[in-house]
Amino acid sequence: MTPQNDTNADFLKSDRMKTIIFSILVFTLPASIPAQESETLERFKNVPWQDNGVITDQNGNVAKNNETQGNTKILDVDNLWGEKLGPRFEGWYTRITDQDGRRTFAFIAGSFLSEGVPFSPKQAMPGYLAILVSDGTGKTLKVYETFPEKTSLSINGKKVFNENPLAYSPTGLSKDGPRADFTWASQGYGHINNKDFALTIPGEIDIKGTFGEPVYWNNSKNGSPEGIAVEIPLVPIHWYVHSLGSPSNYEYNVPKEKISVKSSGYAHIEKNWGKSFPRKWIWSEGISDNNASHYAFGGGEVNFGAFNMTSFLVGFHTQKISLDFKPQQGTLFKTFINGCNGTFSMVIARYGRQLVIDSSAEAKSFGKVSIPTAKGFVANGGAESFSARTTIEAYEVDVAGNSTLVEKKTFANSALEFGGNYMCGGFDNF
């Protein structure tokens, strides 16, 4: 028996056997890979599709076109086509991902106009400043914040408020020209613009740095998540992305903790403006280590007064593909959202294209931030982590409904935010 066992052992070690094993792997892997890639889709198998932009009344019933509730109009157009009275807010958000792929930090700079108050370029507005820091270890996000009494905003040197930056492009909105210059400033707290930043929360943290050229949304100088919808004044909140990954040199200091960091990375720069944040929303953003791939998505339930609209905006941009998903494209979506577990999954689709998103972060990694409401900036309205792991799969779908994976990326230490009533425990202080 021993010689036979030796023969079998020699055969298992032989080049012929290695070739046979390799051949089996080559022929079986193509069949197994699609099954592996579709595991996320399998979880959504029995979940019904929703229209991206589905309209419901306050009781959650789908509202019909031109429907009224008693004497209440579905669309309240007061203060939308005329003077922009408060309550209104505007806020710039920048998150810098270090080139080492671990350290990330962000800053939020906002301004607020109280109810019934018209904007005046001569009058300063109360605002909000937050600096968020993560070292990539999964610890709770550190949030430093303050509420300056006087802030101002400008585009191309002109003091403005609640405006679309693309409309101020030197070559006009319809042309593919350079983006407008912007500035948020507050005496005693610093400034942020499209070229540099220097911000301080006295006695707590100081940051400063520079921005290089923008990486444009969908490779277009006039590109942004909403598309043409950014021009619709009926929408109570708007979203603009100035850059998906501008090169950035930075430094920050935390005197009390004797922390001093000087490094470089890539900056995601965006802005929201409108009446108030939604009553529930999800937001996420990520940059690959080499700044070659980016994604950002946001959405939730937006309140129009007499009805709500649930919709999502998604962008996924790599060296291979560049995809956007917006309500006006006739998109459909399915979601699983669990703020307490720190998990979000979505399938979003339009003709010929489908995107699958999985994002999760440990519950302990989330820190609370203030949010803009009709009452002003209110504390603890959102929970954010910079330690999320986000995987995105892009599929092409043929007329028979067959899906082919065309791109897959995983982003480490991405940002994930649950806001309002998507946040664990909810939030009703709107």
N, C-alpha and C positions, 0 to 999 in steps of 0.2 A: 504493500500500500504506500510505502514511503516514496518509491520512485514515481508513482502516479501523482502524489501530492506535489512533489517537486516539479513535475511536468506542468501541472496546472498553475503553479506559482510562476514558473518561467513564462507561461503563455500570457498571464495577466500583466506581466512586466514588459511583454514584447511590443515592438513597434506596431505590429499588426493589430493587437488588441487596442492600443491607444488610438489607432486610426478608426477602428470600429466605434469606440466610445465617442470620439469626436464627431463622427458622421451622424450618430444618433442624436447628439446635441444640436448639430446644425439643422437637422430636419425637424426636430421637435420644438426648438425655441421659437420659430416664427409662429407656431400654433399657440404656444403658451403666452407669449408676450401680449397679444391683444386681450386675452382673458385677464391677465394681470392689470393691464391699463384700464379695463372696464369695471374694476371692483367698485370704484366710486359711483359710476353710473348705475351699478346694480342696486345700490342702496336707494336710489331715486326711482326705481322701476315702477313702483305702485303709487308714486306721488304725482298728483295731477299738475299739468302745466298751468301757469297763470300768465295773463297778458302783462308785459312790462309797461306799466302805466295804468294798471287796473284802478277804477274809480269806485269807491264805496261810500255809503252814507255813514253817519256817526255811529250807527248800530252795526256796521260791518256788512250791510247789504249792498250788493252791486247796484250802483246808480245808473239809470238809463239816461240817454242823451236828452238834454233840455228838461230833465225832470225837476220839479220843484217840491219842496216840503212845506205844505200849507202856504203861507204867504212869503216864505223865505226863498230867495233865489239861490240856485246852486252856485253861481259865480257872483262874487261880490267884487265889482270893479272900482269901488270907491278908492280914491287915493292911489290909483295905479297908472292912470294915463296923465294925470296932472302933476302937481307938486309932490315931491317925495317927502312926506311927513313921517316922523317917527311913530311907532317904534321901528327902528332900523339899525342894523349892525354891519360892520365890515371887519374881516379878520384875515391876516396873512399867517400862513403856517409854513414853516421850513423844517425839514428833518435831514440831518447830515449823517450819512452812513460812512464810517471810517473805511479806509482802503484795506484794513486788516479784516474787515467783515464782522468785527465783534462790537466795538464801541459805537454807539449811536446817541445822538442828542437832538433835541428839537426846540424851537421857540415859537410861541404864538403871540401875535401882537394885534390887538383889536381895538375898535372904537364903537361907541354906541350913541344913538340919538333917541331921546325919550319920546314917549307918546305925544303926538300932536305938535311936536317941535319941528320947524322947517330947518333945513341945513343952511348954515351961513359960513362962508370961508373965513370970516373974521372971528368966529367963535370956536374955542377949543371944545372937544368932546371928552366925556369920561371914557375910560377904556379898560383894557386888561392886558397883562403881560405875564407869560409863563415860560419857564425854561425847564425842559424835561431831559433827564440824563439816565442812560443805561450803559452798563459795562459788558452786557452780553452774557452774564452769568445766570440769568433767569431770576435774579432778585427783583424785589418790587421796584417799579419805575419810580425814580426820585423826581418829585414835582416841586419846583419853586415858583411861587406866583405872587402877584401884587395887582392892585387896581389903581392905576394912575388917574388923577382927576382931570388932567388936561392932555389930550392927544390930538394929532392932526394927520391927514392923509393927502397925498398929492399924486398926480400923474403928469409927467412932463413939466414939472415945476408948478403946476396949477393946482390949488387946493380944491379937491372934489370929494364926493362921498357916494358910495353905492353905485359905482360905475363899472362898466365892462372894460378892462384894460385893452382888449383887442380893438375897441372902437377908437382908441387914442393912438393907434399905430401911425407912425409918421407918413406911411404910404396909404393909409385908409384901410377900412375893415375888409374890403373885397380883394385887396392885393396881398401878395405874399412878401411883405416887407418886414423890417425889424420890429421887435416888440417895443412897447412904450416903456419909459422909465417910471418907476413907482417909488414912493417913500412913505413909511409910517414913522412918526417921531413923537417923542414925549420928553419934555424937559426934565432932566434928572434921572431918566431911565434909558435914553439912547435912541437909536434908530435902526431901521432895516430898509434897504433898497435893493435894486436888482444887481448892484455891483459889490456892496459890502454891508457889514452889520457890526454894530457895537452896542451891546445891551447890558444893563446892570439891574439887579435887584439888590439895592444897597445892603451890605453886611452879609449877604448870602452867596451870590454867585455873579461873576462877570464873564462875558463872552465877547469875542470879536473875531472877524475873519473876512474873507473875500469870496466872491463868486466868479467863476469863469463863464464861458458862453453857455446858453441854455441848450438842453436836449429837448427838442420840441415834441409835443404830443402828436403821434402819428406822422412824425417827420415833416410836419407842416408848420410854418411860422404863424399861421392863423388857426392852428389846430387846438382844440380843447375838448374836455369830456362831453359837454352838452351839445356841441355843434350849433345848429341854427336856433335851438331852444333857448340859448343864452339871451336872445333878443326878445323873448316873450315876457312882458312885464307882469302877466298874471301869475307867473311862477314865484312863490314866496321866498325861495332860496336858490342861489346860483353857485356854480362851481367852475373855477378856472384854474388850469395848471400852467404856471409860467415855465417850469422846467422839470423834466423827469430825472435829471442827474447832472447838474452843473458841477464841474470840478471846483473844489473849495479847500482853501487853507484856513485853519482856525486854531484858536486857543481858548481855553476857559479855566477859570480858577474858582475854587470853593474854599475861601479862607478858613472857615471854622473847622473844616475837615482836612486842611492842609493838602488839598488836591490841586495839582496844576498839570494841565494837559495841553500839548501843542502837537498838531498833526495835520493830516489832509484826508479828504474824502470826497463824497459826491452828494450834492444837495438836491432834494426834491422840494420845489417851491410852488405853493398853491395859495388860492384865495377863495373865501366864501363871502357872500354878501346877500342881504335881503332883510326879511322881517324877523325871523327867528329860526333857530335850528328845529328840525322835525321833532315830533314827540317820541319817535324811535328811529334809530338809524344804525347802520354799520359802515365802517370805513377801514380800508387797509391799503398799504403801499409797501413796495419793496424794490430794491436795487441789487443786481448781481455784483459779485466781488469785483469784476472788471468793468463795471458800468456799461456792459453790452446789452443787458436785458432789464426791463422795467415793467412794473404793473402798478395799477391803482384802480380801486373800485370804491364806490360809495352808493348808498341808497337807503331806502326805508319808506316810512309813511309820512307824507307831506300833507299838512293840513291847509285846505283852501277856505275854511270857514264853515260852509254847509256840507262839505264832503272831503274825503281823504283820497289821496292818490299814492299807491305803492309802486315805486319804480326804482331801477338800478342803472347806474352808469359804470361801464367797465372798459378798461384798456389794458391790452397785453402786447408788449412791443419787444421783439428780439431781433437778432441779426437775420433771422429767417422769415419771420412774419410780423405784421403789425395789424392788430384787430381792435375794433371798437364795437361796443354794443350800447345802443341808445333806444329809448321807447319809440322814437319816430321811425325806426327801421323795421317795425313790426316784430320786435323780439318777444320771446317767451322766457320764463324762468321758473326754477324750483329752488327752494332753499331749506336748509336746516340751520337754525340760529339758537345757540345756547350760551348766553352770557355768563351763567354760573360756572359752566365747564370751560369757558374760554374757547369755544369751537364754532366755526362757521363753514358751511359747505353750500355750494351753489352749482347748478347747471343753468347756463344761459345760452339761448340759441337764436339764430336768425337764418334766413335761407342759405343753405350750403355750409353753414359754420356753426360750431358748437364749442363752448368753453366750459371746462369743469374746474372748479376751485375748491381746494381744501385748505383751511387755515386754522391753526390752533396754537394756544399759548397756555402755560401753567397759570392757574387762577391766582397764585401768589405773585405773579409778575406784573399784575395790573396796578396802575396808580390812577387816582381820581384827578380830573381836570374840571375847570369851570367851563360853562357853555353860554352862548348868547341866547337870550329869551326876550319876550316882549317886555319883561321887567328889567332888562339889562343883563350883564354877565352874572350868572348864578353858580355858586360852588357845587362841586360833586355831581355834575350832570352827565359826565362821561367817564368811562374807564378805559385806559389805554395801556398796551404792552408793546415793548420793542423787542420782545423775545419770541415772537411767533415764528412758526415754520409754515410756509405757504407753498403748496404745490399746485401748479396750473397745467392742465392738459388742453391742447387745442386740436379739434377734429375737423376734418372735411366730411360733409355728409352728402351722398349722392341722391338722385331722385328716388331711388328705391329705399332710402333710409339707412343705408349702410354707412358706418362711420370708419374713417381712417385717421389714426393718430398722425399728426404732422409736426407737433412740437410739444415738448414737456420740459418744464423748468421748476426747480425747487429753490425758494428764496429763504435763506436763514436769517434770523434776527430781523424779520419784517415787522411793520407796525400793524397792529390790530386794535380797533376801537369799537366798543359797544356803547351806544349813547341812548339817553332817555329811557324808555321802557323796554329796550333791548338789553339794557344793562341789568346785571344781577341785582335783584331787589327793586328794580324800577326807579322811576323819577317822575314826580308829578308837579314840581315847582316851576311850571311854565307861566 
